[in-house]
């Protein structure tokens, strides 16, 4: 998965520059450190070595809530990567004397402000948005807005060449911008690596472990896990009450299980995000009641919009054994004190993606982590 710099010449397509919009500084700093190390250890060494690739920028606010984007260093001719985390509600600003958290709309507005501040001078602009703004509203069922599609078209019109995202709720939204690059990556390998590191006694074979999809929408990622690990696959489907709408959604009446027995098995459940956590905890409880040995929950994005108390109680009751997630988006501070939470660091992976793109290398091998997972399983079995 590591880019092979030895096959390239002595210079990249353009000098790399990173900009973090407010709320994305933590991830940007980790990626920056990985890039510095990556280039220092390559044959290019001193030629590409820098103290930092991050450019100074800001989105200051006026007291009435208005804002502007500022970039304090030149971006002319740069291969610019702008990192944005639309889900970081931990960033606050003063408006009319009150502390106001940034909403996804305001994060997206800050991204546009930074792009506007660059005034078209970078050689190439790539937006790294791990969780797509408006991504959960990906298709129209009635008279509904299509926020994610509008966002992609707007970025394209502003001169953005590529967008890098992770585990898009529905990657077909890229059809809105057929002439803009859209790379949808997954953290499968990093999540499994973190799980194996914590639970070294795991046996990744079909006699001891199986994969269960929490619903129909998550089948693709769970089919991948089951296929590459050679495990059996089960599925829950959600029976909803389509006559009622609660908080913008049709409430779930029941989870129905389809698959082989889970009695005595370790069970791995993967989804794209944990929001309130109600449905995945209910599912874990049902799996445990069916006789599962251990239950491991995985999600690319750990939002925990209603806090961690219900997870703490469920963990104490033995409902699940771990939740594995990434550092691609904002994690509420309480998670650091949770014994059941495992964090997979994705910064090295993103640094590889940036380096490969900067040298115009194919990213196909980075999109498919199958070989790395097989190596991980072989190492574990050995």
DRENMITOR-526124 format. One record per residue (C-alpha): residue in one letter; y, x, z; chain. Coordinates in steps of 0.5 Angstrom, whole numbers, plus 500, padded with zeros to 3 digits. Layout:
% DRENMITOR-526124
{aa a; py Y; px X; pz Z; ch A}
...
//
This chain:
% DRENMITOR-526124
{aa x; py 500; px 500; pz 500; ch A}
{aa x; py 505; px 506; pz 501; ch A}
{aa x; py 509; px 507; pz 495; ch A}
{aa x; py 507; px 514; pz 491; ch A}
{aa x; py 513; px 518; pz 490; ch A}
{aa x; py 510; px 524; pz 487; ch A}
{aa x; py 509; px 520; pz 480; ch A}
{aa x; py 517; px 519; pz 480; ch A}
{aa x; py 523; px 524; pz 478; ch A}
{aa x; py 528; px 527; pz 483; ch A}
{aa x; py 532; px 521; pz 483; ch A}
{aa x; py 532; px 513; pz 485; ch A}
{aa x; py 535; px 508; pz 480; ch A}
{aa x; py 541; px 508; pz 485; ch A}
{aa x; py 543; px 510; pz 492; ch A}
{aa x; py 540; px 505; pz 497; ch A}
{aa x; py 545; px 501; pz 502; ch A}
{aa x; py 543; px 496; pz 507; ch A}
{aa x; py 548; px 491; pz 510; ch A}
{aa x; py 546; px 486; pz 516; ch A}
{aa x; py 549; px 479; pz 516; ch A}
{aa x; py 550; px 477; pz 523; ch A}
{aa x; py 544; px 476; pz 527; ch A}
{aa x; py 540; px 481; pz 522; ch A}
{aa x; py 542; px 487; pz 526; ch A}
{aa x; py 535; px 488; pz 530; ch A}
{aa x; py 531; px 488; pz 523; ch A}
{aa x; py 535; px 492; pz 519; ch A}
{aa x; py 536; px 497; pz 524; ch A}
{aa x; py 528; px 498; pz 524; ch A}
{aa x; py 528; px 498; pz 517; ch A}
{aa x; py 533; px 503; pz 517; ch A}
{aa x; py 529; px 508; pz 521; ch A}
{aa x; py 523; px 507; pz 517; ch A}
{aa x; py 526; px 508; pz 511; ch A}
{aa x; py 529; px 515; pz 514; ch A}
{aa x; py 522; px 517; pz 516; ch A}
{aa x; py 519; px 515; pz 509; ch A}
{aa x; py 524; px 519; pz 505; ch A}
{aa x; py 524; px 525; pz 510; ch A}
{aa x; py 517; px 525; pz 509; ch A}
{aa x; py 516; px 525; pz 501; ch A}
{aa x; py 517; px 530; pz 496; ch A}
{aa x; py 524; px 528; pz 495; ch A}
{aa x; py 526; px 530; pz 502; ch A}
{aa x; py 533; px 533; pz 503; ch A}
{aa x; py 535; px 530; pz 497; ch A}
{aa x; py 535; px 523; pz 499; ch A}
{aa x; py 535; px 524; pz 507; ch A}
{aa x; py 541; px 520; pz 510; ch A}
{aa x; py 543; px 519; pz 518; ch A}
{aa x; py 543; px 511; pz 516; ch A}
{aa x; py 543; px 507; pz 510; ch A}
{aa x; py 546; px 501; pz 513; ch A}
{aa x; py 553; px 500; pz 511; ch A}
{aa x; py 558; px 497; pz 516; ch A}
{aa x; py 560; px 490; pz 515; ch A}
{aa x; py 562; px 484; pz 519; ch A}
{aa x; py 564; px 477; pz 519; ch A}
{aa x; py 569; px 476; pz 524; ch A}
{aa x; py 571; px 469; pz 526; ch A}
{aa x; py 578; px 465; pz 527; ch A}
{aa x; py 579; px 461; pz 533; ch A}
{aa x; py 579; px 455; pz 529; ch A}
{aa x; py 572; px 457; pz 527; ch A}
{aa x; py 574; px 459; pz 520; ch A}
{aa x; py 571; px 466; pz 518; ch A}
{aa x; py 571; px 472; pz 513; ch A}
{aa x; py 566; px 477; pz 510; ch A}
{aa x; py 568; px 484; pz 511; ch A}
{aa x; py 565; px 491; pz 508; ch A}
{aa x; py 568; px 497; pz 510; ch A}
{aa x; py 564; px 502; pz 506; ch A}
{aa x; py 564; px 503; pz 498; ch A}
{aa x; py 558; px 499; pz 495; ch A}
{aa x; py 560; px 501; pz 488; ch A}
{aa x; py 553; px 503; pz 484; ch A}
{aa x; py 549; px 502; pz 490; ch A}
{aa x; py 542; px 499; pz 490; ch A}
{aa x; py 544; px 494; pz 495; ch A}
{aa x; py 539; px 490; pz 500; ch A}
{aa x; py 543; px 484; pz 504; ch A}
{aa x; py 538; px 482; pz 510; ch A}
{aa x; py 540; px 475; pz 513; ch A}
{aa x; py 536; px 471; pz 518; ch A}
{aa x; py 538; px 464; pz 518; ch A}
{aa x; py 534; px 462; pz 524; ch A}
{aa x; py 538; px 466; pz 529; ch A}
{aa x; py 541; px 461; pz 534; ch A}
{aa x; py 542; px 467; pz 539; ch A}
{aa x; py 549; px 469; pz 535; ch A}
{aa x; py 555; px 465; pz 538; ch A}
{aa x; py 562; px 465; pz 536; ch A}
{aa x; py 568; px 462; pz 540; ch A}
{aa x; py 571; px 456; pz 537; ch A}
{aa x; py 576; px 452; pz 540; ch A}
{aa x; py 575; px 456; pz 547; ch A}
{aa x; py 567; px 454; pz 546; ch A}
{aa x; py 561; px 458; pz 545; ch A}
{aa x; py 558; px 456; pz 539; ch A}
{aa x; py 551; px 458; pz 536; ch A}
{aa x; py 550; px 460; pz 529; ch A}
{aa x; py 546; px 454; pz 525; ch A}
{aa x; py 542; px 456; pz 519; ch A}
{aa x; py 548; px 453; pz 514; ch A}
{aa x; py 553; px 458; pz 518; ch A}
{aa x; py 548; px 464; pz 517; ch A}
{aa x; py 548; px 462; pz 509; ch A}
{aa x; py 555; px 462; pz 509; ch A}
{aa x; py 556; px 469; pz 512; ch A}
{aa x; py 551; px 471; pz 507; ch A}
{aa x; py 555; px 469; pz 501; ch A}
{aa x; py 561; px 472; pz 504; ch A}
{aa x; py 558; px 479; pz 504; ch A}
{aa x; py 556; px 478; pz 497; ch A}
{aa x; py 563; px 476; pz 495; ch A}
{aa x; py 566; px 482; pz 499; ch A}
{aa x; py 562; px 486; pz 495; ch A}
{aa x; py 566; px 484; pz 489; ch A}
{aa x; py 561; px 485; pz 484; ch A}
{aa x; py 561; px 493; pz 485; ch A}
{aa x; py 553; px 494; pz 487; ch A}
{aa x; py 549; px 496; pz 481; ch A}
{aa x; py 544; px 491; pz 484; ch A}
{aa x; py 544; px 486; pz 489; ch A}
{aa x; py 537; px 484; pz 493; ch A}
{aa x; py 537; px 479; pz 499; ch A}
{aa x; py 532; px 480; pz 504; ch A}
{aa x; py 531; px 473; pz 507; ch A}
{aa x; py 524; px 473; pz 511; ch A}
{aa x; py 525; px 465; pz 512; ch A}
{aa x; py 528; px 461; pz 506; ch A}
{aa x; py 534; px 457; pz 508; ch A}
{aa x; py 532; px 450; pz 507; ch A}
{aa x; py 525; px 452; pz 505; ch A}
{aa x; py 522; px 446; pz 509; ch A}
{aa x; py 526; px 441; pz 504; ch A}
{aa x; py 522; px 444; pz 498; ch A}
{aa x; py 521; px 438; pz 494; ch A}
{aa x; py 524; px 431; pz 493; ch A}
{aa x; py 520; px 425; pz 495; ch A}
{aa x; py 526; px 420; pz 495; ch A}
{aa x; py 534; px 420; pz 495; ch A}
{aa x; py 534; px 427; pz 498; ch A}
{aa x; py 537; px 434; pz 498; ch A}
{aa x; py 534; px 440; pz 495; ch A}
{aa x; py 538; px 445; pz 499; ch A}
{aa x; py 533; px 451; pz 498; ch A}
{aa x; py 533; px 450; pz 490; ch A}
{aa x; py 541; px 449; pz 491; ch A}
{aa x; py 541; px 456; pz 495; ch A}
{aa x; py 537; px 460; pz 490; ch A}
{aa x; py 541; px 457; pz 484; ch A}
{aa x; py 548; px 459; pz 488; ch A}
{aa x; py 545; px 466; pz 489; ch A}
{aa x; py 543; px 467; pz 482; ch A}
{aa x; py 550; px 465; pz 480; ch A}
{aa x; py 553; px 470; pz 485; ch A}
{aa x; py 550; px 476; pz 482; ch A}
{aa x; py 544; px 476; pz 486; ch A}
{aa x; py 538; px 480; pz 482; ch A}
{aa x; py 532; px 479; pz 487; ch A}
{aa x; py 530; px 475; pz 493; ch A}
{aa x; py 525; px 478; pz 498; ch A}
{aa x; py 522; px 473; pz 503; ch A}
{aa x; py 515; px 472; pz 507; ch A}
{aa x; py 510; px 466; pz 507; ch A}
{aa x; py 515; px 461; pz 503; ch A}
{aa x; py 513; px 454; pz 505; ch A}
{aa x; py 512; px 452; pz 498; ch A}
{aa x; py 514; px 458; pz 493; ch A}
{aa x; py 514; px 454; pz 487; ch A}
{aa x; py 521; px 453; pz 489; ch A}
{aa x; py 523; px 459; pz 485; ch A}
{aa x; py 522; px 455; pz 479; ch A}
{aa x; py 529; px 453; pz 480; ch A}
{aa x; py 531; px 460; pz 478; ch A}
{aa x; py 527; px 462; pz 473; ch A}
{aa x; py 531; px 468; pz 471; ch A}
{aa x; py 532; px 471; pz 478; ch A}
{aa x; py 526; px 475; pz 482; ch A}
{aa x; py 523; px 472; pz 487; ch A}
{aa x; py 518; px 476; pz 491; ch A}
{aa x; py 514; px 472; pz 496; ch A}
{aa x; py 510; px 477; pz 501; ch A}
{aa x; py 505; px 475; pz 507; ch A}
{aa x; py 504; px 479; pz 514; ch A}
{aa x; py 496; px 478; pz 514; ch A}
{aa x; py 495; px 485; pz 515; ch A}
{aa x; py 500; px 486; pz 520; ch A}
{aa x; py 498; px 480; pz 524; ch A}
{aa x; py 490; px 482; pz 524; ch A}
{aa x; py 492; px 489; pz 526; ch A}
{aa x; py 496; px 487; pz 532; ch A}
{aa x; py 490; px 482; pz 534; ch A}
{aa x; py 485; px 487; pz 533; ch A}
{aa x; py 489; px 492; pz 537; ch A}
{aa x; py 489; px 487; pz 543; ch A}
{aa x; py 482; px 485; pz 542; ch A}
{aa x; py 478; px 491; pz 541; ch A}
{aa x; py 472; px 487; pz 542; ch A}
{aa x; py 473; px 482; pz 536; ch A}
{aa x; py 467; px 481; pz 531; ch A}
{aa x; py 470; px 480; pz 524; ch A}
{aa x; py 463; px 477; pz 521; ch A}
{aa x; py 461; px 470; pz 520; ch A}
{aa x; py 456; px 470; pz 526; ch A}
{aa x; py 462; px 470; pz 531; ch A}
{aa x; py 468; px 468; pz 528; ch A}
{aa x; py 471; px 463; pz 523; ch A}
{aa x; py 478; px 461; pz 520; ch A}
{aa x; py 481; px 454; pz 521; ch A}
{aa x; py 487; px 451; pz 517; ch A}
{aa x; py 491; px 447; pz 521; ch A}
{aa x; py 493; px 442; pz 516; ch A}
{aa x; py 492; px 441; pz 508; ch A}
{aa x; py 499; px 445; pz 507; ch A}
{aa x; py 496; px 451; pz 510; ch A}
{aa x; py 490; px 452; pz 506; ch A}
{aa x; py 492; px 457; pz 502; ch A}
{aa x; py 493; px 462; pz 507; ch A}
{aa x; py 487; px 461; pz 511; ch A}
{aa x; py 483; px 461; pz 505; ch A}
{aa x; py 485; px 468; pz 504; ch A}
{aa x; py 484; px 470; pz 511; ch A}
{aa x; py 477; px 467; pz 510; ch A}
{aa x; py 475; px 470; pz 504; ch A}
{aa x; py 478; px 477; pz 505; ch A}
{aa x; py 474; px 477; pz 512; ch A}
{aa x; py 468; px 473; pz 509; ch A}
{aa x; py 468; px 468; pz 514; ch A}
{aa x; py 467; px 460; pz 514; ch A}
{aa x; py 473; px 456; pz 513; ch A}
{aa x; py 474; px 449; pz 517; ch A}
{aa x; py 480; px 445; pz 516; ch A}
{aa x; py 484; px 439; pz 520; ch A}
{aa x; py 488; px 434; pz 516; ch A}
{aa x; py 493; px 430; pz 519; ch A}
{aa x; py 493; px 422; pz 519; ch A}
{aa x; py 500; px 420; pz 520; ch A}
{aa x; py 504; px 414; pz 521; ch A}
{aa x; py 508; px 413; pz 514; ch A}
{aa x; py 511; px 406; pz 517; ch A}
{aa x; py 515; px 410; pz 522; ch A}
{aa x; py 520; px 416; pz 522; ch A}
{aa x; py 521; px 420; pz 528; ch A}
{aa x; py 526; px 426; pz 528; ch A}
{aa x; py 526; px 426; pz 520; ch A}
{aa x; py 518; px 426; pz 520; ch A}
{aa x; py 512; px 421; pz 520; ch A}
{aa x; py 509; px 422; pz 527; ch A}
{aa x; py 502; px 425; pz 527; ch A}
{aa x; py 497; px 419; pz 529; ch A}
{aa x; py 491; px 424; pz 530; ch A}
{aa x; py 488; px 431; pz 527; ch A}
{aa x; py 481; px 430; pz 524; ch A}
{aa x; py 476; px 436; pz 523; ch A}
{aa x; py 472; px 438; pz 517; ch A}
{aa x; py 468; px 444; pz 517; ch A}
{aa x; py 462; px 447; pz 521; ch A}
{aa x; py 461; px 447; pz 528; ch A}
{aa x; py 465; px 452; pz 532; ch A}
{aa x; py 461; px 452; pz 538; ch A}
{aa x; py 461; px 459; pz 541; ch A}
{aa x; py 465; px 462; pz 536; ch A}
{aa x; py 472; px 465; pz 536; ch A}
{aa x; py 477; px 461; pz 532; ch A}
{aa x; py 483; px 464; pz 528; ch A}
{aa x; py 488; px 459; pz 526; ch A}
{aa x; py 494; px 461; pz 521; ch A}
{aa x; py 500; px 457; pz 520; ch A}
{aa x; py 507; px 459; pz 517; ch A}
{aa x; py 511; px 457; pz 523; ch A}
{aa x; py 511; px 455; pz 530; ch A}
{aa x; py 517; px 450; pz 531; ch A}
{aa x; py 516; px 445; pz 537; ch A}
{aa x; py 508; px 448; pz 538; ch A}
{aa x; py 506; px 441; pz 539; ch A}
{aa x; py 501; px 440; pz 533; ch A}
{aa x; py 498; px 447; pz 534; ch A}
{aa x; py 497; px 446; pz 541; ch A}
{aa x; py 494; px 439; pz 540; ch A}
{aa x; py 489; px 443; pz 535; ch A}
{aa x; py 488; px 448; pz 539; ch A}
{aa x; py 486; px 444; pz 545; ch A}
{aa x; py 481; px 440; pz 540; ch A}
{aa x; py 478; px 446; pz 538; ch A}
{aa x; py 477; px 448; pz 545; ch A}
{aa x; py 474; px 442; pz 547; ch A}
{aa x; py 469; px 443; pz 541; ch A}
{aa x; py 466; px 449; pz 544; ch A}
{aa x; py 470; px 455; pz 541; ch A}
{aa x; py 469; px 461; pz 545; ch A}
{aa x; py 476; px 464; pz 544; ch A}
{aa x; py 482; px 461; pz 540; ch A}
{aa x; py 487; px 465; pz 536; ch A}
{aa x; py 494; px 462; pz 534; ch A}
{aa x; py 498; px 466; pz 528; ch A}
{aa x; py 504; px 464; pz 525; ch A}
{aa x; py 509; px 468; pz 521; ch A}
{aa x; py 515; px 465; pz 524; ch A}
{aa x; py 515; px 464; pz 532; ch A}
{aa x; py 521; px 459; pz 533; ch A}
{aa x; py 519; px 456; pz 539; ch A}
{aa x; py 525; px 451; pz 538; ch A}
{aa x; py 523; px 447; pz 545; ch A}
{aa x; py 521; px 454; pz 549; ch A}
{aa x; py 515; px 457; pz 552; ch A}
{aa x; py 513; px 453; pz 558; ch A}
{aa x; py 508; px 448; pz 554; ch A}
{aa x; py 505; px 454; pz 551; ch A}
{aa x; py 505; px 458; pz 558; ch A}
{aa x; py 501; px 452; pz 561; ch A}
{aa x; py 496; px 451; pz 556; ch A}
{aa x; py 495; px 459; pz 556; ch A}
{aa x; py 493; px 458; pz 564; ch A}
{aa x; py 489; px 452; pz 562; ch A}
{aa x; py 485; px 456; pz 557; ch A}
{aa x; py 487; px 452; pz 551; ch A}
{aa x; py 488; px 459; pz 547; ch A}
{aa x; py 488; px 466; pz 548; ch A}
{aa x; py 493; px 469; pz 544; ch A}
{aa x; py 499; px 467; pz 539; ch A}
{aa x; py 500; px 473; pz 534; ch A}
{aa x; py 507; px 473; pz 530; ch A}
{aa x; py 512; px 477; pz 527; ch A}
{aa x; py 519; px 480; pz 528; ch A}
{aa x; py 522; px 478; pz 521; ch A}
{aa x; py 526; px 472; pz 525; ch A}
{aa x; py 529; px 471; pz 531; ch A}
{aa x; py 525; px 471; pz 537; ch A}
{aa x; py 527; px 467; pz 544; ch A}
{aa x; py 528; px 472; pz 550; ch A}
{aa x; py 523; px 469; pz 554; ch A}
{aa x; py 517; px 471; pz 549; ch A}
{aa x; py 518; px 478; pz 551; ch A}
{aa x; py 515; px 476; pz 558; ch A}
{aa x; py 509; px 472; pz 555; ch A}
{aa x; py 502; px 475; pz 556; ch A}
{aa x; py 499; px 471; pz 551; ch A}
{aa x; py 505; px 473; pz 545; ch A}
{aa x; py 503; px 479; pz 540; ch A}
{aa x; py 508; px 481; pz 536; ch A}
{aa x; py 507; px 485; pz 529; ch A}
{aa x; py 512; px 489; pz 527; ch A}
{aa x; py 514; px 488; pz 519; ch A}
{aa x; py 519; px 493; pz 519; ch A}
{aa x; py 515; px 499; pz 516; ch A}
{aa x; py 512; px 494; pz 510; ch A}
{aa x; py 519; px 492; pz 508; ch A}
{aa x; py 521; px 499; pz 508; ch A}
{aa x; py 515; px 500; pz 503; ch A}
{aa x; py 518; px 494; pz 499; ch A}
{aa x; py 525; px 497; pz 499; ch A}
{aa x; py 523; px 504; pz 497; ch A}
{aa x; py 518; px 501; pz 491; ch A}
{aa x; py 523; px 497; pz 488; ch A}
{aa x; py 529; px 502; pz 489; ch A}
{aa x; py 524; px 507; pz 484; ch A}
{aa x; py 522; px 501; pz 480; ch A}
{aa x; py 515; px 502; pz 482; ch A}
{aa x; py 511; px 496; pz 481; ch A}
{aa x; py 510; px 492; pz 488; ch A}
{aa x; py 503; px 489; pz 486; ch A}
{aa x; py 499; px 493; pz 491; ch A}
{aa x; py 504; px 491; pz 496; ch A}
{aa x; py 503; px 483; pz 495; ch A}
{aa x; py 496; px 484; pz 496; ch A}
{aa x; py 494; px 487; pz 502; ch A}
{aa x; py 486; px 485; pz 501; ch A}
{aa x; py 484; px 493; pz 501; ch A}
{aa x; py 488; px 494; pz 507; ch A}
{aa x; py 485; px 489; pz 511; ch A}
{aa x; py 478; px 491; pz 508; ch A}
{aa x; py 479; px 498; pz 511; ch A}
{aa x; py 481; px 495; pz 518; ch A}
{aa x; py 475; px 491; pz 518; ch A}
{aa x; py 471; px 497; pz 516; ch A}
{aa x; py 474; px 501; pz 521; ch A}
{aa x; py 473; px 496; pz 527; ch A}
{aa x; py 466; px 495; pz 525; ch A}
{aa x; py 465; px 503; pz 525; ch A}
//
